[in-house]
Amino acid sequence: MVKICCIGAGYVGGPTMAMIAFKCPEIEVVVVDISVSRINAWNSDRLPIFEPGLEEVVRVCRGKNLFFSSDVEKHVAEAEIVFVSVNTPTKTRGLGAGKAADLTYWESAARMIADVSKSDKIVVEKSTVPVKTAEAIEKILTHNNKGIHFQILSNPEFLAEGTAIEDLEKPDRVLIGGRETAEGQKAVAALKAVYAHWVPDDRIITMNLWSAELSKLAANAFLAQRISSVNAMSALCEATGADVAEVAYAVGKDSRIGPRFLNASVGFGGSCFQKDILNLVYICECNGLSDVANYWKQVVHINDYQKSRFVNRVVSSMFNTVSGKKIAVLGFAFKKDTGDTRETAAIDVCHGLLGDKAQLSIYDPQVTEDQIRRDLAMNKFDWDHPQHLLPSSPTASKQISVVWDAYEATKNAHGVCILTEWDEFKNLDYDKIYQNMEKPAFVFDGRNVVDAEKLRKIGFIVYSVGKPLDPWIKDLPAAPSS
């Protein structure tokens, strides 16, 4: 019986290990984390993350061949394969601040593995890491060895939140990168054998370490680039009277391009896209490739521009001030079907509105009030550093209320901002909402979920990203200059 241990019980480690345990009943899988409260949550009826289908998978395996423990060292020492799935946040200070990945948690995990190991191990990079991280990890492990051999593999994850279980069950591909030595290839074969329990052979791709590490950053950069491209087009559509949905549909019909990731919106969020592109930018700069770095920087710049453009539309439409006005914010998670708020566009939009002294009433079906307040009180890039989860600042909190119902959020509001594409926002009773709002009543649809024409018939003034503009908005200044 092989024993697998995964360090890190977060969005990647938890679901990935649950699926391995589910598909490989003969393998013992233990997920370890220094956060006792997180481990307790994994062992409870209310898991620490919301992901469709996750609970069912955990329930089948937990206590049989899937375990969650805070006894990190014991389980790492016993395992043959150790996955490392710890945070790799963006550095907030020092060399490369604001761009480079902070490998503090990775390094301490590697040192701990070296300290407690009494037998040979395969160490698998599961976190998204900068290219050549494996080299640094190898140095730590080999310099601390006591005649023990370690093989480092890169096995990046390509999960999309909201569909993680589906993605794990039927992955587009599983990448395994290893050293091109006999021992390295043996380690690759061992990990491949685990995935081969349920993933077809032609979907398990093996390659060298650096290619595997870079493939993850490249995939996220390409996806984010598509979103920034369509969002750049959305600004042009608004200026010319074109409809971005029609343009995107036409573009997506080209088989070389395809239809996915072409929805214009208020901007992309999530824990990976911005972080990985900034990391890519930093690596390019370190290798003297400043033109390449600038190219990828622009993808992040357009994303920031899209968020500030949205705030600008809200404020200029409402007589150039939202001071003292109640604005309902529907949706705070970075996308539907997840409770994850990391780098969500809602944070920047809310900051923009709070900066103009708006009173925000926020509703999201999966995000707690505590999380929303913490996110709005945090400095940029601090979300990924656990020790920075600071209590909210009292000044911001007076302007924010968090409610558990869209109708409560919109009651007596001057405007509504839809910032997450939750299905329930399509089906709200907008007649009822209109009756209970201040007039003129505005809807700013950052995810293009509502039928703008239907809402206009009710009486709303509607702004939808990249769609022909409401006559009310047409002559207002379009976007902040940058």
Sequence and secondary structure as in RCSB ss.txt:
>XXXX:A:sequence
MVKICCIGAGYVGGPTMAMIAFKCPEIEVVVVDISVSRINAWNSDRLPIFEPGLEEVVRVCRGKNLFFSSDVEKH
VAEAEIVFVSVNTPTKTRGLGAGKAADLTYWESAARMIADVSKSDKIVVEKSTVPVKTAEAIEKILTHNNKGIHF
QILSNPEFLAEGTAIEDLEKPDRVLIGGRETAEGQKAVAALKAVYAHWVPDDRIITMNLWSAELSKLAANAFLAQ
RISSVNAMSALCEATGADVAEVAYAVGKDSRIGPRFLNASVGFGGSCFQKDILNLVYICECNGLSDVANYWKQVV
HINDYQKSRFVNRVVSSMFNTVSGKKIAVLGFAFKKDTGDTRETAAIDVCHGLLGDKAQLSIYDPQVTEDQIRRD
LAMNKFDWDHPQHLLPSSPTASKQISVVWDAYEATKNAHGVCILTEWDEFKNLDYDKIYQNMEKPAFVFDGRNVV
DAEKLRKIGFIVYSVGKPLDPWIKDLPAAPSS
>XXXX:A:secstr
  EEEEE  STTHHHHHHHHHHH TTSEEEEE S HHHHHHHTSSS SS  TTHHHHHHHHBTTTEEEES HHHH
HHH SEEEE     B  SSTTTTTSB  HHHHHHHHHHHHH  S EEEEE S   TTHHHHHHHHHHHT SS  E
EEEE      TTSHHHHHHS S EEEEE SSHHHHHHHHHHHHHHTTTS GGGEEEEEHHHHHHHHHHHHHHHHH
HHHHHHHHHHHHHHHT  HHHHHHHHHTSTTT STT    S   SSSHHHHHHHHHHHHHHTT HHHHHHHHHHH
HHHHHHHHHHHHHHHHHTTT  TT EEEEE  SSSTT    TT HHHHHHHHHHHTT EEEEE SS  HHHHHHH
HHS TTGGG GGG     HHHHTTEEE S HHHHHTT SEEEE S  GGGTTS HHHHHHTS SS EEEESS  S
 HHHHHHHT EEEETTS   HHHHTS      
